[in-house]
Amino acid sequence: MTDYSQIIKSPLFQGIPEEECRMLFSKIHYQLRKFEKNELVVQGGEEVRNLLVVLSGSVRGEMIDYSGKTVKIEDIEAPRPLASAFLFGKENKFPVTVTANQKAELLAIPVAEFLKLLQLNTRLLRNYLNSISTRAQFLSQKLHFLSFKTIKEKVAHFLLQQAGEKFHSFELKNTQQQLAELFGVTRPSLARVLGEMQNDELIKIEKKTVTLLDKKGLNKLLLNG
């Protein structure tokens, strides 16, 4: 059974009333697909034939680097879409392999059917354009982040970005394990660097609150990288 109350929570369908969403879906063909924990959802390099939206549970996107190591890119929680920026264009292939973190249900709308929806509803079209623009900005930031060579540079860049120009402290939403995966390092290596930065009085960490004690010093780490 299609849960339209969940679909309209997705960034793509936000702002569309549930009844209107129900009416739109009555005009197209779509599927609801269920996956078990650790089940493959899509293989990296596979052609994108459907818009996929996570309706329940979560999935993860991973890539394999040249050494054969699996690198986690991100978790995609319900109700976010997968690879929405790759629906159209010449190289419309999934950039990562997607696997279910737990039991998950995904909405699958064939590209041709999704195109019909975009033509039927301007709010959906606007949401979609905002989504792919935001995604492009995220990837641009990710590329910039990967340009840093050392763990300390990556951490300094992350902390400065989280605090912004006006603030010196912020609430850390990620666990150390999540940060280690984001930086592509081991958790002990990350913990060592955070300890060194605290000893150097660059930062102070109290529970989930991170305070930047020396922003100039953190910026200097980036300039010297």
C-alpha positions in Angstrom: 0.0 0.0 0.0 1.4 3.4 -1.0 2.0 5.7 2.0 1.4 9.1 0.5 1.9 10.8 3.9 5.5 9.6 3.7 6.0 10.5 0.1 5.1 14.2 0.6 7.8 14.4 3.3 10.4 13.8 0.6 12.3 16.9 -0.5 11.0 16.3 -4.0 7.4 16.2 -3.0 7.4 18.8 -0.2 4.6 21.4 -0.4 2.3 19.1 -2.5 -0.9 18.3 -0.6 -1.5 14.5 0.0 -4.6 14.4 -2.1 -2.9 16.1 -5.0 0.0 13.7 -4.6 -2.4 10.8 -4.7 -4.0 12.2 -7.9 -0.6 12.7 -9.6 0.4 9.1 -8.8 -2.8 7.8 -10.3 -1.6 9.0 -13.6 1.7 7.1 -13.7 3.2 3.7 -13.3 5.5 3.1 -10.3 6.7 0.3 -7.9 7.3 -0.1 -4.2 10.4 -2.2 -3.6 11.4 -3.8 -0.3 15.0 -4.7 0.8 16.4 -6.6 3.7 19.4 -5.5 5.8 22.7 -5.5 3.7 20.8 -6.4 0.5 22.1 -4.7 -2.6 19.8 -1.9 -3.9 21.8 -0.8 -6.9 25.3 -1.5 -8.3 27.6 1.4 -9.0 27.8 2.0 -12.7 24.3 0.6 -13.3 22.1 2.8 -15.6 19.6 5.0 -13.7 16.3 3.8 -15.0 14.1 5.0 -12.1 13.9 7.8 -9.6 14.4 6.0 -6.2 13.1 7.5 -3.0 13.7 5.9 0.4 10.3 5.6 2.1 11.4 3.7 5.2 14.7 2.6 6.8 18.0 3.8 5.4 20.6 2.9 2.8 24.3 3.7 2.3 26.3 4.7 -0.7 29.8 3.2 -1.1 32.6 3.3 -3.6 35.7 1.1 -4.0 39.0 2.9 -4.3 42.0 1.8 -6.4 43.4 -0.3 -3.5 40.2 -2.3 -3.2 39.1 -0.6 0.0 35.4 0.2 0.3 34.8 3.9 1.1 31.5 5.0 2.6 30.2 8.1 1.0 27.0 8.7 3.0 23.9 7.3 4.6 20.6 8.1 2.9 17.7 8.2 5.3 14.0 8.2 4.5 12.5 10.1 2.8 15.4 11.2 0.6 15.8 10.4 -3.1 18.8 8.5 -4.5 21.0 9.9 -7.3 18.2 12.3 -8.5 20.9 14.4 -10.4 21.7 11.3 -12.5 18.2 10.7 -14.0 19.0 12.6 -17.2 22.1 13.3 -19.2 24.6 11.2 -21.2 26.3 9.5 -18.3 23.2 8.6 -16.2 24.7 5.8 -14.2 24.7 5.4 -10.4 27.9 6.9 -9.1 28.0 4.6 -6.0 26.8 1.1 -5.0 23.8 1.4 -2.7 23.1 -1.2 0.1 20.3 -1.3 2.7 21.5 -0.5 6.2 18.4 -2.1 7.6 15.0 -3.2 6.3 14.0 -0.5 3.8 11.2 0.3 1.3 11.9 2.4 -1.8 9.6 4.1 -4.2 10.7 3.4 -7.9 9.4 5.8 -10.6 10.6 5.1 -14.2 12.4 8.1 -15.6 9.7 8.6 -18.4 6.9 8.5 -15.7 8.8 11.0 -13.5 9.1 13.3 -16.5 5.3 13.2 -16.8 5.0 14.3 -13.2 7.4 17.2 -13.7 5.2 18.3 -16.6 2.1 18.0 -14.5 3.2 19.9 -11.4 5.4 23.0 -11.2 6.0 22.7 -7.5 7.5 19.2 -8.1 9.6 20.7 -10.9 10.9 23.5 -8.7 11.7 21.0 -5.9 13.6 18.8 -8.3 15.7 21.6 -9.7 16.5 22.7 -6.1 17.5 19.2 -5.2 20.0 18.7 -8.1 21.4 22.2 -7.5 22.0 21.4 -3.8 23.5 18.1 -4.8 25.9 19.8 -7.2 27.0 22.2 -4.4 27.5 19.3 -2.0 29.8 17.5 -4.5 31.7 20.7 -5.1 32.4 21.0 -1.4 33.3 17.3 -1.2 35.9 17.7 -4.0 37.4 20.7 -2.1 37.5 18.7 1.1 39.3 15.8 -0.6 42.0 18.2 -1.8 43.4 18.3 1.8 46.2 15.9 2.3 46.5 15.3 6.1 43.9 14.3 8.7 44.6 17.5 10.6 43.9 19.7 7.5 40.6 17.8 6.9 39.6 18.2 10.5 40.5 21.9 10.6 38.5 22.6 7.4 35.5 20.7 8.8 35.5 22.5 12.1 35.9 25.9 10.5 33.1 25.2 8.1 30.8 23.9 10.9 31.4 27.0 13.1 31.1 29.5 10.2 32.6 33.0 10.3 30.5 34.4 13.1 30.6 31.6 15.7 33.4 29.9 17.7 31.4 26.9 19.0 28.8 24.5 17.6 27.1 21.2 18.5 28.7 18.2 16.9 26.0 16.0 15.3 28.3 13.3 14.1 29.9 10.5 16.1 33.6 10.0 15.9 33.0 6.9 13.8 30.9 8.8 11.3 33.6 11.5 11.1 36.3 8.9 10.6 34.3 7.5 7.7 33.7 11.0 6.3 37.5 11.7 6.4 38.4 8.2 5.1 40.6 7.4 8.2 40.4 5.1 11.2 38.7 6.1 14.4 41.9 5.9 16.5 43.8 8.1 14.0 41.0 10.7 14.2 40.9 10.5 18.0 44.7 11.1 18.1 44.5 14.2 15.9 41.6 15.6 17.9 43.7 15.0 21.1 46.7 16.8 19.5 44.5 19.8 18.5 43.2 20.1 22.0 46.7 19.8 23.5 47.8 22.6 21.1 44.8 24.7 22.4 43.3 25.0 19.0 40.0 23.5 20.0 38.1 22.3 23.1 35.6 19.5 23.1 33.1 19.1 25.9 30.6 16.2 25.3 29.0 17.3 22.0 30.1 20.9 22.0 33.2 21.9 20.0 34.8 25.3 20.7 37.4 26.8 18.3 39.9 28.5 20.6 42.2 29.6 17.9 40.6 30.1 14.5 43.8 31.7 13.1 45.8 28.7 14.1 43.3 26.4 12.4 43.4 28.5 9.2 47.2 28.4 9.3 47.0 24.6 9.2 45.1 24.9 5.9 47.5 27.5 4.4 50.5 25.4 5.3 49.1 22.3 3.8 
